[in-house]
């Protein structure tokens, strides 16, 4: 069955599913069309799933062309249905209960499951190659061995790397880089050994070679992500997303399933493109992302984790409300602090009140604000902030100099002017929002004691045109709303 060409209806159904996946990616490129994109993705996955189940109809017969009249193996059908039901319940329950602040670690957890699934499929194909139609007399095809080896390796790296990313994002592990001696030499050596073993696997399909590839890949996943600091985590999430796609695509070749190949290639390529965009936004080298440990040396070199004891100007909610009421334009800069406090709804209410006063309100989004790409966009969309008021860095940066107030709520590293001036800073060279150019900067922060996720203090706090609003973000915005009302 696996060596034969796909029936026309199966090929057509997979093609339709692939088109839906492309439409889903296109829809997810904008908050305004993201819901439509999600619907396309759900429809495409439903088509691919149903087609696969019908194509590989569970029967008691062995090695025969699929016939509609074939007897059903109810045990297999129950196993498949039960697995789908369990996964659906877990997915629905998680989606309904998860807080938006925990979305980055949820994405990392899901990436780990995709990687583990690829490893398990590769293992199943290796242990029973005849069932997958990739062997003759117990000898696996050399091409299938390469696909199997790459799928297992990329999947294992995705799994272990995503586990570390989850632990860092969830606070179970320090967000600071954990630097091992000679880590670059170790990483390159392990990667070279994995590739060498995969090449050798084409000539020797012994269990030792396969399981050594899998074991070393699990190891290198840990080694690649552990040295990466918290400030670089948005790029890591994007990169792991790409890895999970390539792992799925590799196993699609082994399974000779065009839907998996198409889907995996789309996820892998889109994740790689997004990683490149994120690297540019953070002034990081794309190659250093792939190698792992990027940003680690810089973070150590900067070493400015403690807040500086310098005078600063402190204000109240009433002060902030008065300044914004008198303004012609206010640019709001949301960050992870807003997400933690769940202040997006109060923020939208504040924006609505300012607009009633005749103030122009815009939202400035940095590409790496939050803990994953698009984190702030999702939160603002959840609060029904109009899409035409939300602008990306390159579209809004020139307007700060013409704005009366820049209202920063929990965004630290992406507003730090040191990124443009301090060569010793771990964020030096990263494009940042030019909030310091506004006439007045209102900066909400819980206290002056903590530094940003990159571990550096923000010199913006101590500038003459900055007023610090020290409180929980949601409570402070709610107090401002009361003062505006």
PyMOL commands that set and color helices and strands:
alter all, ss='L'
color gray80, all
select helices_A, chain A and resi 8-27+31-55+74-97+100-127+129-132+142-169+183-201+207-226+230-255+258-282+286-291+296-302+317-325+336-341+344-356+375-382+387-389+393-402+413-415+418-421+435-437+459-462+473-484
alter helices_A, ss='H'
color red, helices_A
select strands_A, chain A and resi 135-136+139-140+329-334+360-365+390-392+405-409+440-445+466-470
alter strands_A, ss='S'
color yellow, strands_A
deselect
rebuild
show_as cartoon
